[in-house]
Amino acid sequence: MPTRLARAEGIPVINVDREPDGEPGDPVINGEDVVSACQVCDHIIGLAGGEGQMIVVHGQKGIMPEVPRFEGRNMAIDENPGVDLVAQQWRQ
């Protein structure tokens, strides 16, 4: 596991929005995933002129923080009728 290897070398490990079993960070930083995902998508949609096709590449399906981030992405897409979500892929 990369976390163990980093620690063995004296490298601090900081987990962002993740607390893997048996691999805690030094520290763990958690954010507001729904709001931040919506804001990021709104920004990208704005850069695209408010319209176009979107493909979403997710993290591992069904885990935190993927679930609330998915909710935030959906909010942004729903608020922008010119955007068409054409494909999604989850990490296995």
N, C-alpha and C positions, 0 to 999 in steps of 0.2 A: 504494500500500500504506500503511495507517495508520501502520505502524512508521516508514516513511521520513518521513512528514509530521510525526510527533511529534519525531523526531530533528532535522529541519530547524528546528523551533521551539525546540530545546534542552530538550525534555521527555524525562526518562529513561524507558526502556522496560524493563519487567520481565516476562519470559515465565514463566508458571507452568505446568509440565508440558508445555511446548511448546518446540521449537527449530525454527522454520520455516526452510526452506532460504533462505539469503541474508538472513535477518532475525533474527539472534541478539539476545537481550535483554542488558540491562546490569545485572543478571545474569539467569541462568535458575535458577528454583527448582523442584526436583523433589520430589515427595512419594511416599508409599507408597500407590499408587492402590487396590490390592485391599483393604487394611485400611480405608482412609478411606471408600471407597465402601460397604463392608459396614457400617461404623459409622453412616454417614449414613442408610442405608436402615433399619437397626435402629432408629434414633431415630425416623424418620418412621413406621415400623410401630408402634412403641410409642405414639406420639401418636394413632394410629388405633385403639388398643385391641387391637393384635395381629391384626387381621383386616380384610379389605376387598379391593377391586380396585385394582390398580396399573397405571399406564401409564408407560412409560419413554421419554423423549425423549433420544436419544443424540447424541453429537457425530458427526463424520464417520466412517463405517463403516471399521473395519480399521486405524485409525491409533492411535498412542500419544497420549494415555493412555486412549483409549476402550476398548481391549481389556482391560486389567487392571481398569478400573472396572466393565466389564460382568461380569467374573468376581466381583468383590466384591458387586455387586448380586444376582447369582444365588445367592451364598452366603447372603445375608440372606433372600432369598425362600425358599430351600430350608429354612432353619432356622425358618421361620414358616409352618406349614401352613395357617393361616387366611388367607393372602394369595394372591390369584389374579392373576397377570400377564396382563392382558387385551389389551394392545396395546403395540407398540413402533414407534418411528419414528426413522430416522436422517437426519441432515443430509446434504444432497447436495453 
